[in-house]
Amino acid sequence: MSYLEFKPHHSLQDNIDCYWTIRHNISAPRTRKIIPDGCVDIIINLGDKLHIVSENSVIENEAVILAGPMTHLKLTENAPHTNIIGIRFKPFGFHAFFEFGDLSDIQDISLPLRPKDVPDYRSLLSKDLIMHLDRFFLGKLKEASHYVQHIVHSLDFSKPLEVPKIASEHHVTERTLQRHFLKYAGLPLKRYFSIMRVQQAMRLLGSGNYGRLSDIYYSLNYYDNAHFTKEFSRLTGFSPTVAQ
């Protein structure tokens, strides 16, 4: 399987995390884990139909869907001929291009999109995929930002999450903060923090720079090994010792 990520144009990087592709030709379907990453994705299926095992649903050929923010591990069964293109948005990022209500309404589910919400299929089959995606989203970009973006970029996983302090820094009530985060990120702030802390733990484990597991979970402010292992295993489907 070939999974690749591409950075968008620098003017899009505050709102789009990456473009990504999955392509392969195999003789039999293959199951793949999708780990929560705190993001919302547009998924364009240009290959055989894709079976989302954990939802018992199918993404047909040439379907375009908006995949809501995930709170738990999902399983997909890639078809023998797979050609998927994705656009992964940062929190608030999707609202910078599209008029949309509350992203928490599509938490852990997928929503069909109209073909006009993505570039023409024929352009996405060309060698200039990134250029076509950049051109499309630069043309839709609204001059808008939100304090939710600043919160996301300033989270410090080595310290406890202090919601009252964050609300005060942005001159809003805790209730308003939670409501805005749900709308623009699709997840409660505390749950988003937990998911992204596990993502950070995966990056640290993959770096090979830590000899002991305790060095990682203490640096990320987990209470102890049991707390870290439970949260890590729940979101990834495997223990942190396996990831080492």
C-alpha positions in Angstrom: 0.0 0.0 0.0 1.2 3.5 -0.9 0.2 6.2 1.6 1.6 9.7 1.0 1.1 13.1 2.5 1.6 16.4 0.8 1.8 19.9 2.3 -0.6 22.5 0.8 0.3 25.9 -0.4 1.8 28.0 2.4 -1.3 30.3 2.4 -3.5 27.3 3.2 -1.4 25.7 5.9 -3.2 27.5 8.8 -6.4 25.6 7.7 -5.3 22.5 5.9 -3.0 20.0 7.6 -2.2 18.0 4.5 -3.4 16.4 1.3 -3.1 12.6 1.3 -3.4 9.7 -1.0 -3.8 5.9 -0.7 -3.1 3.8 -3.8 -2.5 0.2 -4.3 -3.5 -2.8 -6.4 -3.7 -6.1 -4.5 -5.4 -9.4 -5.1 -7.5 -9.3 -1.9 -9.1 -6.7 0.4 -6.9 -5.5 3.3 -8.1 -4.2 6.6 -6.6 -0.9 7.9 -6.8 0.9 11.2 -7.8 4.6 11.3 -6.6 6.3 14.5 -8.4 9.5 15.7 -6.3 12.6 14.9 -8.6 15.4 15.8 -9.2 16.4 12.2 -12.0 16.5 9.7 -11.4 15.1 6.2 -12.9 15.3 2.7 -12.4 11.9 1.1 -12.7 11.3 -2.6 -12.9 7.7 -3.7 -11.6 7.2 -7.3 -11.0 3.5 -6.9 -13.2 0.4 -6.0 -15.7 0.9 -3.3 -14.3 1.2 0.2 -15.9 -0.7 3.1 -15.8 1.0 6.5 -16.0 -2.2 8.7 -16.7 -0.5 12.0 -19.6 1.5 10.6 -20.9 -1.3 8.2 -21.0 1.3 5.4 -19.6 1.7 1.9 -18.0 4.6 0.1 -18.8 4.0 -3.6 -16.6 4.8 -6.6 -16.5 8.6 -7.3 -18.2 9.3 -4.0 -17.2 12.4 -2.0 -17.7 12.4 1.7 -17.0 14.6 4.7 -15.6 12.4 7.5 -16.3 13.9 10.9 -13.9 14.1 13.8 -13.3 10.7 15.3 -13.4 9.8 19.0 -12.5 6.1 18.6 -10.6 3.7 16.4 -12.1 2.7 13.1 -11.5 -0.1 10.7 -11.7 0.1 6.9 -11.3 -2.7 4.3 -9.4 -1.3 1.3 -10.5 -2.8 -2.0 -8.2 -4.6 -4.4 -7.9 -1.4 -6.6 -7.7 1.5 -4.2 -7.3 5.2 -5.2 -8.3 7.6 -2.5 -7.6 11.3 -2.2 -8.0 13.1 1.1 -7.9 16.7 2.4 -7.3 16.9 6.1 -8.5 20.1 7.8 -7.2 21.6 11.0 -9.8 22.7 13.6 -11.7 25.7 12.2 -10.1 24.9 8.8 -13.1 23.5 7.2 -15.1 26.6 8.0 -12.5 28.7 6.3 -13.7 27.3 2.9 -17.3 26.1 3.4 -20.5 27.3 5.1 -21.2 24.7 7.7 -23.0 24.5 11.0 -21.7 22.6 13.9 -19.0 19.9 13.2 -20.0 18.1 16.3 -23.1 17.0 14.5 -21.0 14.7 12.3 -18.8 13.3 15.1 -17.8 9.7 14.2 -19.9 9.7 11.1 -19.6 10.6 7.4 -21.7 13.0 5.3 -22.0 12.9 1.5 -20.8 16.1 -0.3 -21.6 17.5 -3.7 -19.1 17.1 -6.5 -18.8 20.9 -6.7 -17.2 20.8 -3.2 -14.1 19.3 -4.7 -12.1 19.9 -7.9 -13.2 18.1 -11.1 -12.3 14.4 -10.9 -10.3 14.5 -14.2 -7.9 17.1 -12.7 -7.3 14.8 -9.7 -6.3 12.0 -11.9 -3.5 14.1 -13.4 0.1 14.3 -12.3 -0.5 17.9 -11.1 -2.8 16.8 -8.2 -1.3 19.2 -5.6 -1.5 22.1 -8.0 -5.2 21.5 -8.7 -6.0 21.1 -5.0 -4.1 24.3 -4.1 -5.8 26.3 -6.9 -9.3 25.0 -5.8 -8.9 25.8 -2.1 -7.1 29.1 -2.7 -10.1 30.1 -4.7 -12.5 29.2 -1.9 -10.4 30.6 1.1 -12.2 33.2 3.1 -10.3 35.8 5.0 -11.3 34.4 8.3 -9.7 33.1 11.5 -10.9 32.2 14.9 -9.4 32.0 18.4 -10.0 28.2 18.3 -7.0 28.1 15.9 -4.8 29.8 18.4 -5.9 27.5 21.2 -5.0 24.5 19.0 -1.6 25.8 18.2 -0.7 26.7 21.7 -1.7 23.5 23.6 1.1 22.3 25.8 0.9 18.6 26.4 3.5 18.7 29.1 1.1 20.5 31.4 -2.5 20.0 32.6 -5.3 21.4 30.4 -6.6 24.5 32.2 -9.9 25.4 30.5 -10.7 28.4 32.8 -7.3 29.9 32.1 -7.7 29.4 28.3 -11.1 31.0 28.4 -9.8 34.0 30.4 -6.9 34.5 27.9 -9.4 34.7 25.1 -11.9 36.9 27.0 -14.8 34.4 26.8 -16.7 32.4 29.3 -15.9 28.7 29.7 -19.3 27.9 28.3 -18.7 30.0 25.2 -15.3 28.5 24.7 -16.7 24.9 24.9 -19.5 25.8 22.5 -17.1 27.4 19.9 -14.7 24.5 20.2 -17.4 22.0 19.6 -18.7 23.9 16.5 -15.3 24.5 14.9 -13.3 21.5 15.9 -16.2 19.0 16.3 -15.0 17.7 19.6 -15.0 18.9 23.2 -11.7 20.6 24.1 -10.8 18.0 26.7 -11.4 15.1 24.4 -9.4 16.9 21.6 -6.6 17.4 24.1 -6.6 13.7 25.0 -6.6 12.6 21.3 -3.7 15.0 20.4 -1.7 14.0 23.4 -1.8 10.3 22.2 -0.8 11.5 18.7 2.2 13.3 20.3 3.0 10.1 22.2 3.0 8.1 18.9 5.4 10.6 17.4 7.7 10.4 20.4 7.6 6.6 20.3 8.3 6.6 16.6 11.3 8.9 17.0 13.4 6.3 18.8 14.8 9.1 21.1 13.3 7.7 24.3 14.8 4.6 26.0 12.1 4.2 28.6 8.3 4.5 28.3 8.2 6.4 31.6 10.2 9.2 29.9 7.4 9.7 27.4 4.4 9.5 29.7 6.0 11.8 32.3 6.9 14.3 29.6 3.2 14.3 28.5 1.9 14.7 32.1 0.2 11.3 32.4 -0.4 10.2 36.0 1.4 6.9 35.6 2.0 4.0 33.2 -1.5 2.6 33.7 -3.2 5.9 32.8 -1.0 6.3 29.8 -1.4 2.7 28.5 -5.2 2.7 29.0 -5.7 6.0 27.0 -3.1 5.0 24.3 -4.6 1.5 23.8 -8.2 2.8 23.6 -7.4 5.2 20.8 -4.8 3.2 18.8 -5.9 -0.4 19.3 -2.4 -1.5 20.5 -0.3 -0.9 23.6 2.6 1.6 23.7 5.1 -1.2 24.3 4.2 -2.6 20.8 4.8 0.9 19.3 8.3 1.2 20.7 
